[in-house]
Amino acid sequence: MQQKYRSHSRHHRIAGVNQPRVPLLALTLALLGAAAGASAADNSAAVQGGTLIYLEQQAHTTLYPPAGGFYPNGGILNQITDKLTYQNPQTLAIEPWIAESWTSNDDKTQYTFKIRPGVTFSDGTPLDANAVAKNFDTYGLGDKEHHLPVSEVINNYDHSEVIDPLTVKFVFKQSSPGFLQGTATIGSGLVSLGTLAQSFDALGDARHIIGSGPFVVSGETLGREVDLSARPDYRWGPKNLQQQGRANLDGIKYLITPEDSVRIGALLAGQADFIRQVQAYDEKQATDQRFVIYAAPTRGVNDGISFRPDNPLVADVRVRQALLHATNGKQIVDTLFSPHYPQATSVIAAPAAGYVNLADKLTFDPQLAKKLLDDAGWAPGADGVRQKDGRPLALAIYESPPQPQNKEVLQLVAQQWKQVGVRLNILAGDAGSKIADSLDPLKTPVNVVEVGRADPDVIKSQFYPANRDALLQKGGLSSKTTTFSDEKLNALLVAISAEVDGQKRLRLAGEAQRYLLEQAYVIPIFEEPQVFAGAPYLKGVSFEAVGRPSFYGAWLEKH
């Protein structure tokens, strides 16, 4: 029998962006109280009711589902949208959800889905074959009128066909073996026809998003707070989950709290229930007080640095190789991170589909780095910075606030590169010029990379010109690129997206990883998890395959 939980007044104490630091004495007393009261049994019956207070580091930008790769976006979308299929986060198998069943032809150019009957969006409109078709037509082809871009998880899409009210077929121009897994990703969240009629900019307002998920948006203060309420008539969770009815929680309150110390302090003081982006140096104080650390893997391209070879400073592969061997990933991980952040041993993380251990190509060897730079004609200058033809080997990079301790990571990289005569200038991640400069290889010859997806297509997502275009190839995202493109790499990436033989597809993923490191296009540093912390009385939190939380089954134990 479910118990009712009454939310406490502490749910209204967080002031949001300008939250003051928790005084040390008050925090210490709160820690002692939290530790004393954290011994409740984990196998208690689920409690219904209560509002979860979730402190998020950054505000969402847009809730157009294909933009859900940005974790603040995905953290909301995962509560308010359902997916056609469900990827089991333990086995990575694709299981039924809104689709009861599916078939495909041998060459993976056609997929047919049978839709679960009785599902509706929160505005009462049906989630039927027509709605599913319109969602994927938009995600697969884009919508120029409403400025809705193509999803990076859908390749070779041609069109949909509505066979009957609960059957839809998708047709592709060429093989698309990753499509089935793509239907389970955050970028394929299903939204109402009315939502798809909105512009990309309008979808920055969470109140404009109508999904079929277990929660609905009930309020928003732009840039500061988003409120979700449980949908009382929800009854279509992923088929293999025990829970099928409404969520246990009454609601979720997202408060944007940029300062790391404020988020962890509020959690430990009992003013919040769950926080994202727990820094490694804060993990111990949380676990010492019996708070729970969740380190969910992202199973994708590792956190690292990529080059833009259209810039003459990094056009020579010997320069890129030198900087790869001048980078000491172990020192970075040992200095800044916990065991939840393994040192990278390839382009993608060890739990990722298609991973190949290439640690032998990532050795830290400053003497080799110096020789490569000498061979490339870069001679040590009077100030210690190498020069060639009167030009210093000085590179600029913008820090990336979504990545954990990215400024500190880049500062260590800069110190390491300085030892071989290369200057790395680190630019503020909130600079107004960042967006434009990041598309100009002359201004940003190096860039921070990382993307999560539990499918080999994640390599294409990061490096293909029509996707995230990390290398800024000609014909890709940047109009500033003049000559650089790598047709061999691009052919490998396209082949990954189109190979229907599973083992061959994994081998192609391995080839792509080897080639990226042989060309030193990227320097992988560490496997990035999404690290959260939760109160000891918060139960039932789960995570999708690449680390976004789901609160469908979560509940607040009486405390």
Beta strands, then each sheet from edge to edge (+ up, - down):
strand 1: 3-4
strand 2: 47-48
strand 3: 51-56
strand 4: 85-87
strand 5: 94-96
strand 6: 99-104
strand 7: 110-115
strand 8: 157-164
strand 9: 167-172
strand 10: 215-221
strand 11: 225-230
strand 12: 251-256
strand 13: 274-276
strand 14: 292-297
strand 15: 301-307
strand 16: 387-388
strand 17: 391-392
strand 18: 394-398
strand 19: 423-427
strand 20: 446-451
strand 21: 522-526
strand 22: 529-534
strand 23: 538-539
strand 24: 542-543
strand 25: 549-550
strand 26: 555-556
sheet 1: 1+ 2+
sheet 2: 10+ 11- 12+ 3+ 13+ 22- 14+
sheet 3: 4+ 5-
sheet 4: 6+ 7- 9+ 8-
sheet 5: 20+ 15- 21+
sheet 6: 16+ 17-
sheet 7: 18+ 19+
sheet 8: 23+ 26-
sheet 9: 24+ 25-
end
